Amino acid sequence: MTIHDTNFKDIIQEYKDQIRILKDEVSELQSSCKSKDSALKRTTQKLENVTTDLAQSNEELKKVEATLKEKITGIKSTIIK
């Protein structure tokens, strides 16, 4: 073996090590993205649920307000008579 062969083998080994490290980093990044995607889906679902609850609450509030106005109007009519 010559010095060139040894240098090439060292270079090849270094590249293999770098490729292994990069593959590990890619795997970690993919895992992190999957976790973030899952968290985003859960948060989106929670937001949709809260939005639905808010819409229902607003409808109930409108009904209560209408009922209250009717009662107040009825009381005013009774008092005025």
N, CA, C and O atoms as a printed pandas DataFrame, in Angstrom:
     atom_number atom_name residue_name chain_id  residue_number  x_coord  y_coord  z_coord
0              1         N          MET        A               1    0.833   -1.186    0.000
1              2        CA          MET        A               1    0.000    0.000    0.000
2              3         C          MET        A               1    0.873    1.243    0.000
3              4         O          MET        A               1    1.892    1.325    0.686
4              5         N          THR        A               2    0.444    2.179   -0.776
5              6        CA          THR        A               2    1.193    3.419   -0.848
6              7         C          THR        A               2    0.526    4.460    0.042
7              8         O          THR        A               2   -0.548    4.238    0.601
8              9         N          ILE        A               3    1.176    5.561    0.151
9             10        CA          ILE        A               3    0.630    6.666    0.943
10            11         C          ILE        A               3   -0.672    7.155    0.322
11            12         O          ILE        A               3   -1.591    7.545    1.043
12            13         N          HIS        A               4   -0.763    7.141   -0.998
13            14        CA          HIS        A               4   -1.978    7.575   -1.688
14            15         C          HIS        A               4   -3.143    6.660   -1.346
15            16         O          HIS        A               4   -4.262    7.125   -1.131
16            17         N          ASP        A               5   -2.881    5.361   -1.296
17            18        CA          ASP        A               5   -3.943    4.407   -0.954
18            19         C          ASP        A               5   -4.447    4.663    0.466
19            20         O          ASP        A               5   -5.651    4.633    0.720
20            21         N          THR        A               6   -3.527    4.911    1.376
21            22        CA          THR        A               6   -3.891    5.176    2.762
22            23         C          THR        A               6   -4.695    6.470    2.846
23            24         O          THR        A               6   -5.710    6.526    3.540
24            25         N          ASN        A               7   -4.254    7.495    2.152
25            26        CA          ASN        A               7   -4.979    8.774    2.144
26            27         C          ASN        A               7   -6.384    8.598    1.582
27            28         O          ASN        A               7   -7.343    9.140    2.131
28            29         N          PHE        A               8   -6.513    7.844    0.489
29            30        CA          PHE        A               8   -7.827    7.612   -0.097
30            31         C          PHE        A               8   -8.728    6.840    0.859
31            32         O          PHE        A               8   -9.916    7.134    0.990
32            33         N          LYS        A               9   -8.144    5.853    1.521
33            34        CA          LYS        A               9   -8.931    5.077    2.480
34            35         C          LYS        A               9   -9.382    5.958    3.646
35            36         O          LYS        A               9  -10.509    5.839    4.128
36            37         N          ASP        A              10   -8.495    6.834    4.087
37            38        CA          ASP        A              10   -8.864    7.765    5.168
38            39         C          ASP        A              10   -9.969    8.713    4.717
39            40         O          ASP        A              10  -10.913    8.984    5.458
40            41         N          ILE        A              11   -9.838    9.205    3.508
41            42        CA          ILE        A              11  -10.847   10.124    2.969
42            43         C          ILE        A              11  -12.184    9.407    2.831
43            44         O          ILE        A              11  -13.228    9.949    3.195
44            45         N          ILE        A              12  -12.148    8.195    2.308
45            46        CA          ILE        A              12  -13.378    7.418    2.143
46            47         C          ILE        A              12  -14.015    7.148    3.503
47            48         O          ILE        A              12  -15.230    7.274    3.654
48            49         N          GLN        A              13  -13.217    6.782    4.478
49            50        CA          GLN        A              13  -13.749    6.531    5.818
50            51         C          GLN        A              13  -14.354    7.801    6.425
51            52         O          GLN        A              13  -15.403    7.751    7.068
52            53         N          GLU        A              14  -13.696    8.918    6.217
53            54        CA          GLU        A              14  -14.217   10.191    6.720
54            55         C          GLU        A              14  -15.562   10.516    6.063
55            56         O          GLU        A              14  -16.493   10.953    6.739
56            57         N          TYR        A              15  -15.665   10.304    4.755
57            58        CA          TYR        A              15  -16.932   10.533    4.060
58            59         C          TYR        A              15  -18.023    9.598    4.575
59            60         O          TYR        A              15  -19.169   10.012    4.750
60            61         N          LYS        A              16  -17.668    8.347    4.814
61            62        CA          LYS        A              16  -18.645    7.392    5.356
62            63         C          LYS        A              16  -19.141    7.854    6.720
63            64         O          LYS        A              16  -20.333    7.775    7.018
64            65         N          ASP        A              17  -18.215    8.339    7.544
65            66        CA          ASP        A              17  -18.598    8.846    8.863
66            67         C          ASP        A              17  -19.518   10.059    8.738
67            68         O          ASP        A              17  -20.507   10.177    9.461
68            69         N          GLN        A              18  -19.184   10.952    7.819
69            70        CA          GLN        A              18  -20.009   12.137    7.620
70            71         C          GLN        A              18  -21.398   11.752    7.101
71            72         O          GLN        A              18  -22.399   12.334    7.518
72            73         N          ILE        A              19  -21.457   10.788    6.206
73            74        CA          ILE        A              19  -22.749   10.326    5.686
74            75         C          ILE        A              19  -23.576    9.726    6.806
75            76         O          ILE        A              19  -24.773    9.998    6.895
76            77         N          ARG        A              20  -22.973    8.921    7.661
77            78        CA          ARG        A              20  -23.689    8.335    8.795
78            79         C          ARG        A              20  -24.234    9.417    9.709
79            80         O          ARG        A              20  -25.381    9.347   10.150
80            81         N          ILE        A              21  -23.412   10.418    9.992
81            82        CA          ILE        A              21  -23.842   11.532   10.845
82            83         C          ILE        A              21  -25.002   12.283   10.192
83            84         O          ILE        A              21  -25.980   12.617   10.861
84            85         N          LEU        A              22  -24.896   12.545    8.899
85            86        CA          LEU        A              22  -25.964   13.250    8.184
86            87         C          LEU        A              22  -27.256   12.431    8.166
87            88         O          LEU        A              22  -28.343   12.989    8.314
88            89         N          LYS        A              23  -27.147   11.123    7.986
89            90        CA          LYS        A              23  -28.338   10.264    8.016
90            91         C          LYS        A              23  -29.005   10.326    9.387
91            92         O          LYS        A              23  -30.230   10.382    9.488
92            93         N          ASP        A              24  -28.187   10.314   10.441
93            94        CA          ASP        A              24  -28.741   10.432   11.798
94            95         C          ASP        A              24  -29.449   11.769   11.989
95            96         O          ASP        A              24  -30.530   11.825   12.575
96            97         N          GLU        A              25  -28.844   12.833   11.498
97            98        CA          GLU        A              25  -29.445   14.160   11.630
98            99         C          GLU        A              25  -30.750   14.247   10.841
99           100         O          GLU        A              25  -31.725   14.830   11.316
100          101         N          VAL        A              26  -30.771   13.671    9.641
101          102        CA          VAL        A              26  -31.992   13.660    8.834
102          103         C          VAL        A              26  -33.085   12.897    9.577
103          104         O          VAL        A              26  -34.237   13.330    9.611
104          105         N          SER        A              27  -32.727   11.782   10.162
105          106        CA          SER        A              27  -33.695   10.980   10.908
106          107         C          SER        A              27  -34.253   11.772   12.091
107          108         O          SER        A              27  -35.458   11.745   12.341
108          109         N          GLU        A              28  -33.400   12.464   12.807
109          110        CA          GLU        A              28  -33.846   13.289   13.935
110          111         C          GLU        A              28  -34.771   14.409   13.457
111          112         O          GLU        A              28  -35.790   14.687   14.090
112          113         N          LEU        A              29  -34.421   15.043   12.358
113          114        CA          LEU        A              29  -35.259   16.118   11.817
114          115         C          LEU        A              29  -36.617   15.595   11.365
115          116         O          LEU        A              29  -37.639   16.246   11.585
116          117         N          GLN        A              30  -36.633   14.431   10.740
117          118        CA          GLN        A              30  -37.902   13.843   10.309
118          119         C          GLN        A              30  -38.778   13.510   11.510
119          120         O          GLN        A              30  -39.989   13.728   11.494
120          121         N          SER        A              31  -38.149   12.981   12.545
121          122        CA          SER        A              31  -38.893   12.655   13.758
122          123         C          SER        A              31  -39.456   13.922   14.398
123          124         O          SER        A              31  -40.602   13.945   14.847
124          125         N          SER        A              32  -38.658   14.948   14.434
125          126        CA          SER        A              32  -39.095   16.224   14.998
126          127         C          SER        A              32  -40.255   16.800   14.193
127          128         O          SER        A              32  -41.211   17.320   14.770
128          129         N          CYS        A              33  -40.180   16.714   12.874
129          130        CA          CYS        A              33  -41.266   17.215   12.019
130          131         C          CYS        A              33  -42.551   16.433   12.261
131          132         O          CYS        A              33  -43.635   17.015   12.305
132          133         N          LYS        A              34  -42.436   15.126   12.416
133          134        CA          LYS        A              34  -43.621   14.314   12.679
134          135         C          LYS        A              34  -44.258   14.714   13.999
135          136         O          LYS        A              34  -45.481   14.805   14.100
136          137         N          SER        A              35  -43.433   14.954   15.011
137          138        CA          SER        A              35  -43.961   15.377   16.311
138          139         C          SER        A              35  -44.661   16.723   16.198
139          140         O          SER        A              35  -45.739   16.921   16.757
140          141         N          LYS        A              36  -44.043   17.641   15.474
141          142        CA          LYS        A              36  -44.647   18.962   15.304
142          143         C          LYS        A              36  -45.935   18.873   14.501
143          144         O          LYS        A              36  -46.898   19.577   14.802
144          145         N          ASP        A              37  -45.968   18.023   13.486
145          146        CA          ASP        A              37  -47.192   17.836   12.705
146          147         C          ASP        A              37  -48.319   17.300   13.588
147          148         O          ASP        A              37  -49.463   17.745   13.492
148          149         N          SER        A              38  -47.982   16.343   14.443
149          150        CA          SER        A              38  -48.992   15.782   15.347
150          151         C          SER        A              38  -49.504   16.848   16.308
151          152         O          SER        A              38  -50.707   16.952   16.549
152          153         N          ALA        A              39  -48.592   17.632   16.851
153          154        CA          ALA        A              39  -48.997   18.702   17.768
154          155         C          ALA        A              39  -49.865   19.727   17.048
155          156         O          ALA        A              39  -50.843   20.217   17.613
156          157         N          LEU        A              40  -49.519   20.052   15.819
157          158        CA          LEU        A              40  -50.302   21.006   15.042
158          159         C          LEU        A              40  -51.708   20.467   14.769
159          160         O          LEU        A              40  -52.686   21.210   14.847
160          161         N          LYS        A              41  -51.805   19.187   14.452
161          162        CA          LYS        A              41  -53.120   18.585   14.214
162          163         C          LYS        A              41  -53.971   18.626   15.481
163          164         O          LYS        A              41  -55.159   18.944   15.427
164          165         N          ARG        A              42  -53.357   18.301   16.625
165          166        CA          ARG        A              42  -54.102   18.342   17.886
166          167         C          ARG        A              42  -54.561   19.762   18.194
167          168         O          ARG        A              42  -55.700   19.971   18.614
168          169         N          THR        A              43  -53.697   20.720   17.991
169          170        CA          THR        A              43  -54.036   22.109   18.269
170          171         C          THR        A              43  -55.133   22.599   17.324
171          172         O          THR        A              43  -56.042   23.316   17.744
172          173         N          THR        A              44  -55.051   22.217   16.065
173          174        CA          THR        A              44  -56.078   22.598   15.096
174          175         C          THR        A              44  -57.423   22.007   15.489
175          176         O          THR        A              44  -58.450   22.680   15.399
176          177         N          GLN        A              45  -57.421   20.749   15.925
177          178        CA          GLN        A              45  -58.665   20.109   16.350
178          179         C          GLN        A              45  -59.246   20.827   17.566
179          180         O          GLN        A              45  -60.453   21.055   17.644
180          181         N          LYS        A              46  -58.377   21.182   18.512
181          182        CA          LYS        A              46  -58.847   21.922   19.693
182          183         C          LYS        A              46  -59.444   23.263   19.287
183          184         O          LYS        A              46  -60.476   23.670   19.819
184          185         N          LEU        A              47  -58.801   23.949   18.349
185          186        CA          LEU        A              47  -59.305   25.232   17.876
186          187         C          LEU        A              47  -60.672   25.069   17.220
187          188         O          LEU        A              47  -61.573   25.878   17.443
188          189         N          GLU        A              48  -60.822   24.031   16.420
189          190        CA          GLU        A              48  -62.114   23.783   15.778
190          191         C          GLU        A              48  -63.191   23.521   16.828
191          192         O          GLU        A              48  -64.314   24.010   16.712
192          193         N          ASN        A              49  -62.839   22.745   17.854
193          194        CA          ASN        A              49  -63.809   22.457   18.923
194          195         C          ASN        A              49  -64.189   23.720   19.689
195          196         O          ASN        A              49  -65.362   23.934   19.995
196          197         N          VAL        A              50  -63.212   24.544   19.995
197          198        CA          VAL        A              50  -63.480   25.782   20.727
198          199         C          VAL        A              50  -64.322   26.725   19.870
199          200         O          VAL        A              50  -65.220   27.393   20.382
200          201         N          THR        A              51  -64.038   26.780   18.576
201          202        CA          THR        A              51  -64.812   27.629   17.668
202          203         C          THR        A              51  -66.262   27.165   17.618
203          204         O          THR        A              51  -67.178   27.988   17.627
204          205         N          THR        A              52  -66.472   25.868   17.568
205          206        CA          THR        A              52  -67.834   25.315   17.575
206          207         C          THR        A              52  -68.534   25.654   18.887
207          208         O          THR        A              52  -69.688   26.085   18.888
208          209         N          ASP        A              53  -67.831   25.458   20.008
209          210        CA          ASP        A              53  -68.405   25.783   21.321
210          211         C          ASP        A              53  -68.765   27.262   21.412
211          212         O          ASP        A              53  -69.811   27.619   21.954
212          213         N          LEU        A              54  -67.902   28.117   20.883
213          214        CA          LEU        A              54  -68.154   29.556   20.915
214          215         C          LEU        A              54  -69.395   29.904   20.108
215          216         O          LEU        A              54  -70.220   30.707   20.543
216          217         N          ALA        A              55  -69.528   29.301   18.934
217          218        CA          ALA        A              55  -70.700   29.565   18.102
218          219         C          ALA        A              55  -71.981   29.118   18.820
219          220         O          ALA        A              55  -72.991   29.820   18.785
220          221         N          GLN        A              56  -71.935   27.960   19.461
221          222        CA          GLN        A              56  -73.099   27.471   20.203
222          223         C          GLN        A              56  -73.416   28.390   21.384
223          224         O          GLN        A              56  -74.581   28.680   21.658
224          225         N          SER        A              57  -72.384   28.836   22.070
225          226        CA          SER        A              57  -72.583   29.746   23.199
226          227         C          SER        A              57  -73.192   31.062   22.748
227          228         O          SER        A              57  -74.062   31.611   23.422
228          229         N          ASN        A              58  -72.741   31.564   21.620
229          230        CA          ASN        A              58  -73.300   32.812   21.088
230          231         C          ASN        A              58  -74.770   32.645   20.733
231          232         O          ASN        A              58  -75.574   33.545   20.974
232          233         N          GLU        A              59  -75.122   31.509   20.168
233          234        CA          GLU        A              59  -76.527   31.248   19.841
234          235         C          GLU        A              59  -77.366   31.178   21.119
235          236         O          GLU        A              59  -78.457   31.746   21.176
236          237         N          GLU        A              60  -76.872   30.497   22.123
237          238        CA          GLU        A              60  -77.593   30.415   23.402
238          239         C          GLU        A              60  -77.746   31.799   24.025
239          240         O          GLU        A              60  -78.799   32.125   24.573
240          241         N          LEU        A              61  -76.695   32.608   23.939
241          242        CA          LEU        A              61  -76.738   33.961   24.481
242          243         C          LEU        A              61  -77.799   34.798   23.765
243          244         O          LEU        A              61  -78.536   35.549   24.405
244          245         N          LYS        A              62  -77.877   34.671   22.454
245          246        CA          LYS        A              62  -78.897   35.400   21.693
246          247         C          LYS        A              62  -80.296   34.986   22.126
247          248         O          LYS        A              62  -81.180   35.832   22.254
248          249         N          LYS        A              63  -80.505   33.692   22.353
249          250        CA          LYS        A              63  -81.814   33.211   22.808
250          251         C          LYS        A              63  -82.160   33.773   24.180
251          252         O          LYS        A              63  -83.290   34.196   24.419
252          253         N          VAL        A              64  -81.175   33.774   25.082
253          254        CA          VAL        A              64  -81.403   34.302   26.421
254          255         C          VAL        A              64  -81.699   35.796   26.355
255          256         O          VAL        A              64  -82.594   36.280   27.049
256          257         N          GLU        A              65  -80.958   36.532   25.528
257          258        CA          GLU        A              65  -81.205   37.962   25.377
258          259         C          GLU        A              65  -82.615   38.222   24.846
259          260         O          GLU        A              65  -83.312   39.116   25.326
260          261         N          ALA        A              66  -83.027   37.431   23.849
261          262        CA          ALA        A              66  -84.364   37.608   23.281
262          263         C          ALA        A              66  -85.425   37.329   24.346
263          264         O          ALA        A              66  -86.398   38.075   24.460
264          265         N          THR        A              67  -85.249   36.277   25.113
265          266        CA          THR        A              67  -86.194   35.938   26.178
266          267         C          THR        A              67  -86.238   37.047   27.215
267          268         O          THR        A              67  -87.314   37.430   27.674
268          269         N          LEU        A              68  -85.084   37.559   27.583
269          270        CA          LEU        A              68  -85.010   38.631   28.576
270          271         C          LEU        A              68  -85.701   39.892   28.064
271          272         O          LEU        A              68  -86.420   40.548   28.819
272          273         N          LYS        A              69  -85.497   40.238   26.800
273          274        CA          LYS        A              69  -86.161   41.413   26.223
274          275         C          LYS        A              69  -87.675   41.245   26.237
275          276         O          LYS        A              69  -88.413   42.181   26.542
276          277         N          GLU        A              70  -88.130   40.032   25.901
277          278        CA          GLU        A              70  -89.570   39.771   25.933
278          279         C          GLU        A              70  -90.120   39.951   27.345
279          280         O          GLU        A              70  -91.181   40.548   27.526
280          281         N          LYS        A              71  -89.416   39.445   28.328
281          282        CA          LYS        A              71  -89.875   39.555   29.719
282          283         C          LYS        A              71  -89.874   41.010   30.174
283          284         O          LYS        A              71  -90.801   41.456   30.851
284          285         N          ILE        A              72  -88.828   41.748   29.799
285          286        CA          ILE        A              72  -88.756   43.164   30.176
286          287         C          ILE        A              72  -89.889   43.941   29.511
287          288         O          ILE        A              72  -90.519   44.792   30.139
288          289         N          THR        A              73  -90.144   43.645   28.243
289          290        CA          THR        A              73  -91.227   44.297   27.529
290          291         C          THR        A              73  -92.565   43.971   28.205
291          292         O          THR        A              73  -93.406   44.856   28.362
292          293         N          GLY        A              74  -92.768   42.728   28.601
293          294        CA          GLY        A              74  -93.988   42.323   29.293
294          295         C          GLY        A              74  -94.139   43.032   30.632
295          296         O          GLY        A              74  -95.243   43.435   30.998
296          297         N          ILE        A              75  -93.057   43.187   31.354
297          298        CA          ILE        A              75  -93.093   43.874   32.655
298          299         C          ILE        A              75  -93.426   45.337   32.447
299          300         O          ILE        A              75  -94.229   45.899   33.192
300          301         N          LYS        A              76  -92.820   45.968   31.442
301          302        CA          LYS        A              76  -93.079   47.380   31.156
302          303         C          LYS        A              76  -94.570   47.572   30.785
303          304         O          LYS        A              76  -95.203   48.534   31.217
304          305         N          SER        A              77  -95.109   46.650   29.986
305          306        CA          SER        A              77  -96.525   46.742   29.593
306          307         C          SER        A              77  -97.417   46.653   30.823
307          308         O          SER        A              77  -98.410   47.373   30.933
308          309         N          THR        A              78  -97.062   45.772   31.743
309          310        CA          THR        A              78  -97.854   45.585   32.946
310          311         C          THR        A              78  -97.797   46.830   33.837
311          312         O          THR        A              78  -98.800   47.231   34.427
312          313         N          ILE        A              79  -96.627   47.422   33.923
313          314        CA          ILE        A              79  -96.448   48.591   34.780
314          315         C          ILE        A              79  -97.199   49.797   34.195
315          316         O          ILE        A              79  -97.815   50.568   34.930
316          317         N          ILE        A              80  -97.143   49.945   32.893
317          318        CA          ILE        A              80  -97.756   51.095   32.230
318          319         C          ILE        A              80  -99.267   51.021   32.334
319          320         O          ILE        A              80  -99.908   52.069   32.410
320          321         N          LYS        A              81  -99.863   49.857   32.340
321          322        CA          LYS        A              81 -101.312   49.723   32.416
322          323         C          LYS        A              81 -101.764   50.152   33.737
323          324         O          LYS        A              81 -102.961   50.121   34.020
